[in-house]
Every structure is written in C-alpha cells, then in structure tokens.
C-alpha cells in the first residue's frame, strides 16, 4: 500500500499553526483532527476536489465488510478491523487525505446513519460506532454526531462501564460551553487511574491521523483544538459519560 505518512504530517502543519501560540504547547495531539467539510456539505454534488474510489478499492472494501463478524458484541466487530488490518494493512482502515481517493470503507460506515457521505473527509467515529452496533443487531442513533449518544432514547448512562460499552467525550470552549463536538468509542478495558482504553474509529495512531485503533484516553480534561468553520479553535475535551450497550 502507498505510504501517505509524509502527506499527513505536511497537511497537519498549517492547521496547527492556526491555534493560538500560547495554547499550542499544551495541545494533546491525540485529538488533532483534519480539516473536515461541514456535515451539511458531505452529500452535496461538489466533490471537494477528491477522487472517487476505484472499482478495485470498492471491491476490497466490500470484501472487508462481508468478512466482518456480527458479534458476539459490537466491540468485537470493531476489534476485527484492528486484528486483521492494523499491523500490515493499516491504510485500509484509515482515512485517505486528499489528493488520494476516498476510502470506500469509511464512506460505507455512514450507511448506519442518516448522513450520506460521498467522501471520507468527515469525522466518522459515531458512524463507525453505529455501524458496529447495527451489524450486531443492536439499535444505534442513526446520527453521525458523537454527541447523539447523549440524547438517544434507550441508552442508559453508566458510571462504571463494562467491556463493550461506549465512552462519550465532549469538547468545551474556553468559557466552559459545550461545542457539540467530541468523540465516541467502545470501552476495551474498564477505566483505571484516570485513563480508559478504547476501540473506535477516527482516532490518530501509527502515523495515521484518522484510523480504527485501540488507544488509551485520559478521562480528565485534555487541552486540544477542533476545526469550527474554517478555524482551529482551542478547547478542552473530557469524558462526559459511559453509555450502556446491552
């Protein structure tokens, strides 16, 4: 597979420079995301200058989807992609930044939401969580926003999660107001000493800024930045709650 690590690093430099210099030294790179188009533009006819996936790429994504298990838990479906592809073919489960083609696997995860993506340059952690839940025969939120799990009916909040439950993080601006942004992923190991290991999509790991991986997260407040409109905005991200997955 073509190595795009060099492009990833180059693409992040101008975005990081837009963060306030005084805050930049404290930014945790765990949450540095690419500059995504707004959700409302994803299904629009314009293609943002990116090329559609080739027939061969779409066929490979279909094979990966068909081979994915259906349980026993939703987290096991997420783990399948890591166990099978993370070490030797990590690009197959990662976002492909422009000018590369769109990763059709990432685009397919939005089939579990009401958002119809036509490329992979979009935050997709919630789409991936919903896709895994749906494949496991469990209801999700049908929403591509991570914070949708906070409002969904039928989801119980948990103080002490079990393996396979969801962790929902929320971003707050420097005044303490929620930004409506965050992250959602499956709990791999119960939280301990202010950290929790999660399995999810759209997470930075192994030279990719957006991939499916297993990673340890702080449950406390973490200084970071998110793209709002066309600007990088400094903020604080912290664990909001755990959601029970029956």
C-alpha positions in Angstrom: 0.0 0.0 0.0 1.1 3.6 -0.7 2.6 5.3 2.4 1.0 8.7 3.0 2.6 9.5 6.3 4.6 12.3 4.7 1.5 13.9 3.4 -0.3 13.5 6.7 2.5 15.4 8.5 2.6 18.1 5.9 -1.2 18.5 6.0 -1.3 19.0 9.7 1.4 21.7 9.9 -0.8 24.6 8.5 -3.7 23.6 10.7 -1.7 23.6 13.9 -0.3 27.0 13.1 -3.8 28.4 13.3 -4.1 27.5 17.0 -3.2 30.3 19.5 0.5 30.1 20.0 0.2 30.3 23.8 -2.1 27.4 23.9 -0.4 25.3 21.2 2.3 23.9 23.6 -0.4 22.4 25.8 -2.4 20.8 22.9 -2.6 17.0 23.1 -2.1 15.6 19.7 -4.4 12.7 20.4 -7.3 14.8 19.3 -5.8 16.8 16.4 -8.2 16.2 13.5 -8.0 17.0 9.9 -10.0 19.9 8.5 -13.3 18.4 7.5 -16.0 19.9 5.4 -19.2 20.7 7.3 -21.7 17.8 7.7 -24.3 19.5 5.5 -21.9 19.6 2.5 -20.9 16.0 2.6 -23.8 14.8 0.4 -23.6 17.7 -2.0 -22.7 17.2 -5.7 -19.4 19.0 -5.3 -16.6 16.6 -4.6 -14.2 18.9 -2.7 -11.5 18.1 -5.3 -11.1 14.4 -4.2 -11.3 11.4 -6.5 -13.9 8.7 -6.0 -12.7 5.2 -5.1 -11.8 2.9 -7.9 -13.7 -0.2 -8.7 -10.9 -2.3 -7.2 -10.9 -0.2 -4.0 -14.7 -0.5 -3.7 -14.5 -4.3 -4.2 -11.8 -4.6 -1.5 -13.9 -2.6 1.0 -16.9 -4.8 0.2 -14.8 -8.0 0.9 -13.7 -6.5 4.2 -17.3 -5.7 5.2 -18.6 -9.1 4.2 -15.9 -10.8 6.2 -16.6 -8.7 9.3 -18.2 -10.8 12.1 -21.6 -10.0 13.5 -20.7 -10.5 17.2 -20.8 -11.7 19.8 -20.5 -8.0 20.8 -20.4 -4.8 18.8 -16.9 -4.1 20.1 -15.8 -7.5 18.7 -16.8 -6.2 15.2 -14.7 -3.1 15.8 -11.8 -5.2 17.0 -11.9 -7.3 13.9 -10.7 -4.5 11.7 -7.7 -3.9 14.1 -6.7 -7.5 14.5 -6.9 -8.2 10.7 -5.5 -5.0 9.2 -3.8 -2.7 11.7 -0.4 -4.2 11.6 0.1 -5.0 7.9 -2.5 -3.0 6.0 -3.4 -0.1 8.3 -4.2 2.2 5.4 -7.2 0.0 4.5 -8.9 1.1 7.8 -7.8 4.7 7.7 -8.9 7.9 6.1 -7.1 8.8 2.9 -6.5 12.5 2.8 -6.8 14.4 -0.5 -5.5 14.2 -3.1 -5.9 10.4 -2.6 -9.1 8.7 -3.5 -11.8 8.3 -0.8 -11.7 5.2 1.3 -14.9 3.5 0.4 -14.8 1.5 3.8 -15.1 4.8 5.8 -17.9 6.0 3.5 -19.8 2.8 4.0 -19.9 3.3 7.7 -22.3 6.2 7.1 -24.9 3.7 5.8 -25.7 3.2 9.5 -26.6 6.9 9.8 -28.9 9.3 8.1 -25.9 11.2 6.7 -25.0 10.1 3.2 -21.3 10.7 2.8 -19.7 10.9 -0.6 -16.1 11.0 0.6 -14.1 10.2 3.7 -13.1 13.7 4.8 -15.5 13.8 7.6 -15.5 13.0 11.4 -16.6 9.3 11.4 -16.2 8.0 15.0 -20.0 8.0 15.5 -20.7 6.5 12.1 -18.3 3.6 12.9 -19.9 3.0 16.3 -23.4 3.0 14.8 -22.2 0.6 12.0 -20.8 -1.9 14.6 -24.0 -1.7 16.7 -26.2 -2.2 13.6 -24.2 -5.1 12.4 -24.5 -6.6 15.8 -28.3 -6.3 15.6 -28.5 -3.5 18.2 -30.1 -0.1 17.7 -27.8 2.9 17.3 -28.6 6.6 17.0 -28.6 6.7 13.2 -26.8 10.0 13.7 -23.2 10.8 12.6 -22.5 13.1 15.5 -20.7 11.6 18.6 -22.9 13.7 20.9 -26.1 12.0 19.6 -25.4 9.1 22.0 -26.1 11.6 24.9 -29.6 12.3 23.7 -30.7 9.0 22.3 -33.6 7.2 23.9 -32.9 3.7 25.2 -29.3 4.4 26.0 -28.5 4.3 29.8 -25.7 6.3 31.2 -23.2 4.3 33.3 -20.8 5.5 36.0 -18.9 2.1 35.9 -18.8 0.8 32.3 -18.3 -2.8 31.2 -16.2 -4.0 28.3 -18.1 -3.1 25.1 -20.0 -0.1 26.5 -19.5 3.3 24.8 -17.5 6.2 26.2 -18.6 9.6 25.0 -16.2 12.6 25.2 -17.3 16.2 24.8 -15.4 19.3 23.7 -15.9 22.6 25.6 -14.8 26.0 24.6 -12.5 28.0 27.0 -15.6 29.5 28.6 -16.9 26.0 29.5 -19.7 25.9 26.9 -20.2 22.7 25.0 -19.2 22.9 21.4 -21.4 20.0 20.3 -18.3 18.1 19.3 -16.5 15.2 20.8 -15.6 11.5 20.3 -17.3 8.2 20.9 -15.7 4.7 21.0 -16.1 1.3 22.7 -14.6 0.5 26.1 -11.9 -2.1 25.8 -10.8 -2.2 29.4 -12.5 -0.6 32.5 -11.2 2.9 33.5 -8.3 2.9 35.9 -6.2 5.7 37.4 -7.8 8.4 35.2 -7.4 6.5 31.9 -9.5 4.2 29.8 -8.6 2.0 26.8 -11.0 2.4 23.8 -11.6 0.8 20.5 -13.0 3.1 17.8 -12.7 4.9 14.5 -11.4 8.3 13.5 -8.5 8.2 16.0 -4.9 9.1 15.5 -2.5 6.1 15.7 0.5 4.7 13.9 1.2 7.6 11.6 -2.5 8.0 10.6 -4.5 10.9 12.0 -7.8 9.1 11.4 -8.0 5.3 11.7 -9.6 2.4 13.5 -7.4 1.5 16.5 -7.1 0.7 20.2 -5.9 3.6 22.3 -5.7 4.8 25.9 -7.5 8.1 26.6 -7.4 10.3 29.6 -10.8 10.6 31.4 -9.9 14.1 32.7 -9.7 17.4 30.9 -7.4 17.5 27.9 -6.4 20.7 26.1 -6.8 20.3 22.4 -8.3 22.1 19.4 -11.1 21.4 16.9 -12.0 22.8 13.5 -15.0 25.1 13.7 -15.9 26.6 10.4 -12.5 27.4 8.8 -10.6 28.0 12.0 -8.8 25.9 14.6 -10.4 26.7 18.0 -8.6 25.8 21.3 -10.8 23.8 23.6 -11.0 21.2 26.4 -12.1 17.7 25.8 -13.1 15.4 28.7 -15.1 12.3 29.3 -18.8 13.1 29.5 -20.3 9.7 30.4 -20.4 6.0 29.6 -23.3 4.5 27.6 -24.5 1.0 28.3 -24.6 -1.3 25.3 -26.8 -4.3 26.2 
